[in-house]
Amino acid sequence: MVNEAMEKALNKQLNAELYSGYLYLSMAAYFEDNDLAGFANYMRVQALEEQDHAMKFYDYIIRRGAKVTLTEIEAPQTEWDGVIPAFEHVLEHEKMVTGLINDLVDLAISQKDHATNNFLQWYVEEQVEEEENAMENLAKVKLADGNPEILYKINEELSQRKHNPIEE
């Protein structure tokens, strides 16, 4: 079992992961509205990944004998001033999520909750990947700034991304 403080923190992260999915779905809609279907596909897949991350927390909370508590999800931003600001937002958001995961790890360590610390290590590694992908995509769109041919190629590349559900 987890104690009350850990239960509350895990639920807070579950809801943060759901918000992340909501944010990326909003970005997908933004890119659809701007005729960038490949970018939209990338963000839709990202939204599905965040849903997977949330469900991993959901399942863990239940496995530890705690109660899942879903809270209101804040409405995400819906407009950006272009592709570059959208991907800058992605990077900043992922850095924020990394901070949240690090805070959870710190809590687990301080409470000597080794099971939760072990569970969270998957997210620690996942956030390294998320930030790396965000930095790479931001670099690509910055390279394309003002060049529709490069933007078109990136759009085509991002249209190929497929959702790979998390395997337990």
Secondary structure, 3 states (H helix, E strand, C coil): CCCHHHHHHHHHHHHHHHHHHHHHHHHHHHHHHCCCHHHHHHHHHHHHHHHHHHHHHHHHHHHCCCCCCCCCCCCCCCCCCCHHHHHHHHHHHHHHHHHHHHHHHHHHHHCCCHHHHHHHHHHHHHHHHHHHHHHHHHHHHHHHCCCHHHHHHHHHHHCCCCCCCCCC
